[in-house]
Amino acid sequence: MKLYPDKLNAHLKGDLLPIYFFSGDEPLQLGEAADAVRRVAREQGYTEREVMHAERGFDWNELSAASNAMSLFAERRVIDLRLPSGKPGKDGGAALVEYAERPPDDTVLLISSSKVDKRSQSAKWYKALDKVGATLQVWPVEANDMPKWLDQRLRSRGLQPERDAARLIAERVEGNLLAAAQEVDKLLLLNGEGQLSTEQVEAAVADSARFDVFGLVDAALVGDVSRLTRMLDGLRGEGVEPILVLWALTREIRSLADMAAQVEGGKGIDGALSRVWGKRKGPVKAGLQRHNRVRWQQMLRRAARLDRVIKGAAVGNAWDELLQLSLMMAGVRLFRATG
């Protein structure tokens, strides 16, 4: 059966299933889901736990041996199997199918895995696990959904946040779900249950945002000036090398210059976006609508000069130049573009 993260706690109020397969690339949600199963298992008398790491070279016979040993000693136990790759391989797939066909009565098999692709979800082993147990996938929380996620988490901890409190935390911990969870716990410790004001959040929440170069690119494309300046400051504060930021910006500018040429050649924006990944179509389309081919080429020339600044071959401050280039992408005309 397929489970969803927000329905897991309700499901765990009943008897445990013999198999749980949790997957995804968001470590906080994945870890908390597995913790919930382990906690309920202890409450239901599964006092023994065996951890296995199914990495390269793992002997899948260990899984069969462990399940047989449990039945011999009549111990209620959790097999905690870690599958970092998300793919068990031929031998692992066969072992999981065999296990699912005859799961021991005294055992809960809990598998924690990285993201499982569509092809693997159609594999015999995945379907076998889903048939007798539960499969659950976790996904990263998008920036637009972070305030809602935080509001729910605050309320689940007995806090009643003002409308802008969750938004403020989201801005401070942008992209870092673990930091967000830690800030919620800290706010509870500092203020106790009850009303939570924006002023209390401002006083307590550290600026632990995890800024990345690709997030900066998207902020520039959609014209979010406050976000891009904040992200650029964050990258600088984290010690990110200017050349890495320039690489990401230049890569995107070159791509947009090519797509703008296609649009002007009659292909149309939708046609030019045909090879752009789904969630990036919005930012890229915004960039195409804002600037024409000539403007993107001007930015390429500015990026080339910035490369010389970073390498010490031209005069200038690399971070100031990166800000100006990002603002150009966002459509802010603070200066006359030069070749």
N, C-alpha and C positions, 0 to 999 in steps of 0.2 A: 504494500500500500504506500501511496505517496503522502508524505507529511510536509507541513509548512512550519517554519520557525515559530510563527505566532500561535500555532495550534499545538505545539509540542507539550507544553505544561498540562493542558487539558487532557491530552492523550495519556500522559504518564500517571494520571490519577487512577487508571485501571491497571490490569495485569500487564506485565511486560511481555513483549513479543520475543521470540527466540533470536531474532537478528535485527540489528539497526545499522544502516549504512548512511553515514553523514559525509557529505562532500562539499567542497567549495574552497575558494582562495581568500576568504575573509576569516582570519584566525580567531578574532574575538568571538564571533557568532558560532563558529565551528566548535571552538573549545567550550563555550557555555552550553551548547546543545549536548555535547558528550558528557560534560559535568552533570547535567540534569539527569541523564540516564544512569550514570554511576551512583548518584545520590539516591535515586529511587531504588536502584538495585540493592544498595546496602540496607535501605529501610525494609525491603522485602526479603532479606535474609541471604542475599548473595554476598557472602562475607569474603570469599577468596577472589583474587584478581590476578590474571596473568597478562603481561604486556608483551606483544610481539611487534617487531619492526620489519615489515615486508619490503625491504630494500633490495637492491641488486644482489643476487646470490642467495636470497632467502630460500630455505628449504620448506616448501609448502607441506611436506609430510609432517612438520611440526604441528600444523593446525589439526590434522587428523589424530595425531598422537595425543595432543592435549585434550581433545574432546573425548577420546576413549578413556584416558586416565581419569577424567572427572567422573565418568559413569561408574568406574571401578570403585572409587572411594566415596561415592555418593555425596560429594561436596557441591553446594550451590556456588557457582563461580561465574565471573565475567571474563571473557577473553577480549582483551583490549588490543585490537589489531590496527596498526598504523600503516597506511598505504600512501606514501608521499607522492608517488607518480600518478596515482589515479588509474593505473592500468596494471592488473595482476599478471598479465602475460598468459601464455598458453597453459602452463602448469598451474598457475594461480587460479585461472578461470575454471579449470577442471576441478581443482580442490574446493573452490567455493560452491560450485554446482553440487558436488558430492556432499558437502556439508549441509547445504540447504535441503537436500533430499531427505536427510535423516538428522535433523538438529537434535542434540541431547536435551532431555527434559529438564536437566538441572543447570542449564547453561544459557547465558545471554552472550551472543557474539556482537560486539560493538566495533564497527569499522569506521575509522576516521581517514578521509582521503582528500587529496587536492581535487580541483575541479574535474568533473567527468564529462567528456565531450559527448555529442549526440550519437556518434558511432558506438561508443562504449555502452551508452544507455540502451542500445538495441542488441547488445551482446547477450548470449545465453546466460552467462554468470550474473549479470545485472538483473535480468528478468527473474532469475531463480531467487535472488535475494529479496526482490520486491514482492514476489508472490507469497513468501512465508513470513516476511518481516516488514520493515518499514524503511523507505529511502527518503532522505531529506537533503535538499540542496540549499546552501546559503549563498547570498550574493552581496557584493559590496554595497554600502549605502551611498546613493548618489548625493551630490552636494545639495540639490534642491529638496531631498527627502531628509537630510540630516536634522533640521529643526524638529520635524515631526517625530523622528526616532528618539531624539533627546527628550522631547516633552513626555513621550510615553515612558521612557526609562526613569525620568525624574519622578513621575507620578507613581510608578511601580515601587519606588523607594520611599513613598510617603511624603514627597515634596510636592508643593502646589505652586508651580512657577508662574510669574507674570508673563504676559504675552510675548515680550521681547527677550525674556531670559534665555530660553532655549536657542533663539536665533543668535544671541551674543556668544553663547558657548560654541555654537556651530562655527561661527567666524573665527574663534580663537583656536579651535582644534581641527580646522578644515582638512578633511581627508583622513584623519587619524582616529579610527573608531576606538582603539584601545585607550588613547589619551582622553577621548570623550567619556568613556566609562569610568576612568580614574577620576576625572573632574566631578562627575556626578557623585561618586562615593565620597570625595573630599568635601563637597558641598553639604552632604548629609552629615558628615562628621562635624563640620564647623558650625552648622546652623540647626541641626536636628530636623525632625519632621515638621511639616507645616508650610506656611507661606514662604516663597522664595522670590525676593525682589531682584530687579536688574542691578541695583546698586550692590547687593550682596554678591552677585555673580562677578561684577566688575572688580570687586575687591579681592576675590578669591581665585578666579580662574587664570592660570598662567597661559601665556601665548605659546602653546605647544603645537601649533599648526605644522603639518608635514606638507611643505610646498614642493611641487615637482615641476620640472621644466615643461612637461606636456600640458599640465594644468594652466601654466602661464600662457602658453600658446593659445589655448582655447579661450581664455579670458580676453586676450588681445583680439581674437577674431570676432568675438561677440560684442566687443566695445565696452567691456566692463572695466572701466578705468580704475576704480577704487580697488577692485579685486586684483588686477594685474600689478598695481603698484605695491599692494600688500604682499603679494606672492613674490615679487622680485626682491623686496626687502627681506622676506623670509629665506629665500635662496641664498642671498648674500650673507645673512646671519648664520646660516647653516654651514657656511664655508664652501659652497658649491663653486667650482671654477667657472669664470666668465666664458671660457671657450665652450663649455658644455651647453650653457644657456644660448650662446650664439649659434651653436650647431642646430639646436632644436628650432630656433626662430628661422634660420636660413633655410633649413630643410622645408619648413612649411611655406615660406615665402616663395621659394623656387617652385614648389608644387602649385601654389595659387597662381603664379605667373603663367605656368603652362595651362592651367584650367581656364584662366581668363582669356588666353589666346584662343582656346577652343570655343569659348562662348562667343567671342567676337568673330570667329570663323563660321558661326551659324549653328554650332552644335547645341546651344542652349544650356542653361545652368543644370537642369536635371540630367542631361546627357553627360556633362562634364563631371557630375557627382556620382556617376555609375560605379566607379571603383572605390568610392569612399565608404568606410565602415559606418554602419547604421547610426550609432550614437554621435558620430562626428559630422554627419551631414549638416546638422543645424549650424554649428560654428563655422564650418567651411563655406556654407551657402551665404551666411552673413558677411563673411569676408569678401566673397565674390561680388556680392551686391554693393559693397561699400567702395571697392577700388577696381579700376580697370587695369588692363595689361601694363600700360605705361607706368602707372603708379607702383605696381608690384615690382617692375624692373628697376625703378628708382630705389626702392627699398633694398633690392639685391645689391645695387652699387654701394649703398650706405653700409650694408652688411660686410661687403668686401673691405671697405675702409676700416670698419670696426675690428675686423680680423687683424689688420695691421696695427691698430692701437693695442690690442691685447698682446701682440707679439713684440711690442716695443718699437715698431717701425714707423709709427705715426704718433703725433701728440694727442693726448686726450685721456679722459677717465673712462675706463671700460664700463663701469656700472652706470654712469651717467648716460653713456652712449647706448647701452642696452635699454635703459628706460625710454630714451627718445625713439629708438627703433620700435619698441613695443607700443608706444603711444601712436606712432605712425600707423601701425597695423590696426589699432583701435579707432583710427579716424580722427585723432586729435592733431590739429595743425598748429603746433607751437612754433614752428620755424618754416622757412622756405626750404623745400627739398633741394638737395644739390646732387650733382653727379659724382 
